[in-house]
């Protein structure tokens, strides 16, 4: 039995076909164009197979509330051609099979908790720090979602006393994403993060914001493990700075595992999203 | 069929017996003494009835993780006689019936979501602002708990620019509880909150911290409604200040209900905790 998986990104789509053991058998990737053009690419790939279900991890915001009349839609994205597009509806029209969708970070959180760095744990987080900051949570084995999916990157943070940057978030200015995602480096220093020395003080600022956020996620959700990835976490030494900040801020108030087992890098790397979509597809059939 | 309920507070215990409809039939309350003395009071009351189950909402921190060898224990409380006391074990020894326990705020969150101000909603929060700040969350109809119960009052907040208070939390100084719970008023002004004019600027500070916290809880948990109670919320005008702060800070980033339906006072008042314990007891039998 074959299951389809889609990782829908703002710049790139990945489509895959896998089996019941969540192994990817075949995959393609193509640039994100208009919904119509992109769907043509998706159909060209999936039409080759007899699929039993499809799982999707998508860029957001998306409507995941089944009671909403916009269930299955991409919502107010800055990618205007996709705004208010009934993505799940368009897929359902072509393939009348079970489908489940969630955000890209939720899909990654799911795969890391099933077969990745937090394998076997029922309460986990997946954080990605890149052009934005996205977080997916697994609570008691299930993807956390309330009236909609979390937008945890937009919690507010306490400015570091030596950091005079105002943040780039168009909604909140200096929320976590506004102060710690990739564009904040360019906003402060005029160059991209990859061109900044690992010894620059800016990484202390970033670590203080990520440490604060992880302190909050810890007292709010009490996860067993937190996986943190994305381009920025490749900066040498940053992970350790984040761990140290977190430990200082939490001050042992609630028990957590040793910090190097609690805050860890991804196990699935770039495959976390597409694998999570495949797992989601298989879960439709469970 | 009768079910027992215990609301275990740091200064007062409430015990009740109720029916399957979660109606309280009889109740008593007595001061919290040593574990042994308090248990005698509990037994004296419950021995009169043939109970099918007991639900407990307790002061914390408590061990709610069934895999822990300390499951059922009260953990590192400043009430030293209760520290590391096997509360659930002591009850089980006397009554060999199904029992379930959680924190007092979780019990209140449960009752508000089942029959109180957030009745019928599956994703809700209950916040109490008193001598401390406690928060319980219902996620998809169940009490949120990860590796342990949340301690959401200990998330860090951004100091208000005019507020020069350092906070009273012995662990974090200026976390939410340290800056916004009852003792912070006395810490700033030398008098209790009840003796401070509702026009005092201190309430703007308190509202800014509670607004920040609710912004974070909103983007992290996406609740449908937030019930906020406790002694401090009786200050005239404070609820509206909190609503305004929250709206300003969230900046409409994710959709929420109109703020006066989203952030509301409790429906069950002082009965929220004991009623939640009764519901929990009934859930053991479901």
Interface residues (C-beta under 8 A of the other chain):
Chain A: X61 X123 X137 X139 X140 X142 X144 X145 X146 X147 X148 X149 X150 X151 X152 X153 X154 X155 X156 X157 X158 X159 X171 X172 X212 X215 X216 X217 X219 X220 X221 X222 X223 X224 X249 X251 X252 X253 X254 X255 X256
Chain B: X61 X123 X137 X139 X140 X142 X144 X145 X146 X147 X148 X149 X150 X151 X152 X153 X154 X155 X156 X157 X158 X159 X171 X172 X212 X215 X216 X217 X219 X220 X221 X222 X223 X224 X249 X251 X252 X253 X254 X255 X256
